[in-house]
Amino acid sequence: MSRLVCGRFELDLSTPRIMAIVNLTDDSFSGDGLRGDVRAALRRAEQALADGADMLDLGAESTRPGSDPVSEAQETERIIAALDALRGLNVPLSVDTCKAAVMRAALDAGADMVNDIAGFTAPGALEAVTASQCGLCVMHMRGEPRTMQADPHYDDVVNEVAGWLAARLEAIEAAGVARERIVLDPGFGFGKNLAHNYSVLRHLHRFAIDGLPLLAGLSRKSMLGAITGKAADDRLIASVVGATLAIERGARIVRVHDVAATREALQIWRACAEAP
């Protein structure tokens, strides 16, 4: 499926797309949290678009391993302020949240997509998005951010994650959401150890349930640092390689911090893919 209905937009995914991270949190694992500074968020968004981003993902609650939740009020306030500032950029705006109340407020404020690390399993989450035309990013996570990396276990990580995504797709479609609105994300780093993450990457195409598009978010994650020995803010090369491998294995959207470098890598990938 090469089309994604996403609020005000319809995205052609026959070409891979770049989703730029605009992080409004105080305690981002990658060190790029803007602490709710809307003017800084606008500058970052404008730079990301100049660098070649196709869409923006706004997050106001850290979901790094071991993180604590923020209040619903603070998350909503920061998201709404950012949406108000960025809505005129004429680009799809995604909101990274798992709280139903934040989803409803964000959609009322003009968000085009909801990116839910919990796969719309929280009470009221699915109901919050069903009646709109927003895109849904349905992500797999085992556990919750505070505890998800405490010895995660699978008998077969690829089959189990794929099965979970298939079940969520069935439930979401049964609630009345058209599949043209849905993108799937296997959830790198969310309740998965190093071996799990690389199995998921190697077999990424397996998660395109019924041909739905895949979103992959590997940017600056610990699975890269564990191999390279680099700190989070020094994982540019590893992140770009990870995004390119994900595209090669079927991802249609990559969620990244470093847009310009990722864009260059995808230009080379595309030239090779289209060569006679």
Residue pairs with C-beta under 8 A, 6 or more apart in sequence:
1 13
1 179
1 180
1 211
1 212
1 213
2 12
2 13
2 14
2 213
2 252
3 10
3 11
3 12
3 13
3 180
4 10
4 11
4 13
4 135
4 180
4 181
4 183
4 213
4 252
5 133
5 135
5 178
5 180
5 181
6 55
6 92
6 112
6 113
6 134
6 135
6 181
7 92
7 93
7 110
7 111
7 112
7 113
7 132
7 133
7 134
7 135
8 92
8 110
8 112
9 92
9 112
11 17
11 54
11 55
11 92
11 135
13 213
13 252
13 253
15 270
16 247
16 251
16 252
16 253
16 254
16 266
16 270
17 54
17 55
17 252
17 253
17 254
18 52
18 53
18 54
18 55
18 253
18 254
18 256
18 259
18 262
18 263
18 266
19 53
19 54
19 55
19 56
19 57
19 94
19 215
19 253
19 254
19 255
19 256
20 45
20 48
20 49
20 51
20 53
20 55
20 56
20 57
20 256
20 257
20 259
21 32
21 57
21 59
21 219
21 255
21 256
21 257
22 34
22 41
22 44
22 45
22 48
22 56
22 57
22 58
22 59
22 82
22 86
23 30
23 32
23 33
23 34
23 59
24 33
24 34
24 35
24 36
24 37
24 41
24 58
24 59
24 60
24 78
24 79
24 82
25 33
25 34
25 35
25 59
25 60
25 61
25 62
25 70
26 33
26 35
26 36
26 62
27 33
27 62
27 64
27 67
28 62
28 64
29 62
29 64
29 65
29 220
29 222
29 232
30 219
30 220
30 232
30 233
30 257
31 232
31 233
32 233
32 257
33 62
34 40
34 41
34 44
36 60
36 74
36 77
36 78
36 81
38 81
38 82
38 84
38 85
39 85
41 58
41 82
41 85
41 86
42 85
42 86
45 56
45 86
45 89
46 89
47 259
48 56
48 259
49 56
49 89
49 91
51 259
51 260
51 263
52 259
52 260
52 262
52 263
53 91
53 259
54 91
54 92
55 91
55 92
55 93
55 94
55 112
55 113
55 253
56 86
56 89
56 91
56 92
56 93
56 94
57 94
57 95
57 96
57 115
57 255
58 79
58 82
58 83
58 86
58 93
58 94
58 95
58 96
58 111
59 95
59 96
59 97
60 70
60 74
60 75
60 78
60 79
60 82
60 96
60 97
60 102
61 67
61 69
61 70
61 75
61 96
61 97
62 70
62 145
63 96
63 117
63 145
63 190
64 145
65 145
65 148
65 149
65 189
65 222
66 145
66 146
66 149
67 145
67 146
68 146
69 145
72 99
72 101
72 102
75 97
75 99
75 102
76 101
76 102
76 105
76 106
79 95
79 97
79 102
79 105
79 106
79 109
79 111
80 105
80 106
80 109
83 93
83 95
83 106
83 109
83 110
83 111
84 109
86 93
87 93
87 109
87 110
92 112
92 113
92 135
93 110
93 111
93 112
93 113
94 111
94 112
94 113
94 114
94 115
94 135
94 137
95 102
95 103
95 106
95 111
95 113
95 114
95 115
96 115
96 116
96 117
97 103
97 106
97 114
97 115
97 116
98 116
98 117
98 118
98 122
98 125
99 122
99 125
100 122
100 123
100 124
100 125
100 127
100 128
101 124
101 128
103 114
103 116
103 125
103 128
103 129
104 128
106 114
107 114
107 128
107 129
107 132
107 134
111 134
112 134
112 135
113 134
113 135
113 136
113 137
114 128
114 129
114 134
114 135
114 136
114 137
115 137
115 139
115 185
115 215
116 122
116 125
116 136
116 137
116 138
116 139
117 139
117 141
117 145
117 187
117 190
118 125
118 139
118 141
118 144
119 138
119 139
119 140
119 141
119 164
119 165
119 168
120 126
120 129
120 136
120 138
120 168
120 172
121 168
126 171
126 172
126 175
126 177
127 175
129 136
129 177
130 175
130 176
130 177
133 181
134 181
135 181
135 182
135 183
136 172
136 177
136 181
136 182
136 183
137 183
137 184
137 185
137 215
138 165
138 168
138 169
138 172
138 182
138 183
138 184
138 185
139 184
139 185
139 186
139 187
139 190
139 215
140 161
140 164
140 165
140 185
140 186
140 187
140 190
140 191
141 148
141 187
141 190
141 191
142 148
142 152
142 190
142 191
142 192
143 150
143 152
143 191
145 190
148 190
148 191
149 189
149 191
149 193
151 193
152 191
152 192
152 193
152 196
154 160
154 161
154 192
154 196
157 192
157 196
157 199
157 200
158 199
158 200
158 203
158 206
161 186
161 187
161 200
161 207
162 206
162 207
162 209
165 184
165 186
165 207
165 209
166 209
169 179
169 182
169 184
169 209
169 210
169 212
172 182
173 179
173 182
179 210
179 212
182 212
183 212
183 213
183 214
183 215
183 252
183 253
184 207
184 208
184 209
184 212
184 213
184 214
184 215
185 214
185 215
185 216
185 217
186 200
186 204
186 207
186 214
186 216
188 197
188 200
188 201
188 216
188 217
188 218
188 221
188 223
189 197
189 221
189 222
189 223
192 200
194 223
194 226
197 221
197 223
198 223
200 207
201 216
201 218
201 242
201 245
201 246
201 249
202 249
203 249
204 214
204 216
204 246
204 249
204 250
204 251
205 249
205 250
207 214
208 214
208 250
213 252
213 253
214 246
214 250
214 251
214 252
214 253
215 251
215 252
215 253
215 254
215 255
216 243
216 246
216 247
216 251
216 253
216 254
216 255
217 254
217 255
217 256
218 224
218 239
218 242
218 243
218 246
218 254
219 235
219 239
219 242
219 243
219 254
219 255
219 256
219 257
219 258
220 232
220 233
220 235
220 239
220 257
221 235
221 242
222 232
224 230
224 235
224 238
224 239
224 242
225 231
225 232
225 235
225 238
227 238
228 235
228 237
228 238
230 238
236 258
236 261
239 256
239 257
239 258
239 261
239 262
240 258
240 261
240 262
240 265
241 265
243 251
243 254
243 256
243 262
243 265
243 266
244 265
244 266
244 269
246 254
247 254
247 266
247 269
248 269
254 262
256 262
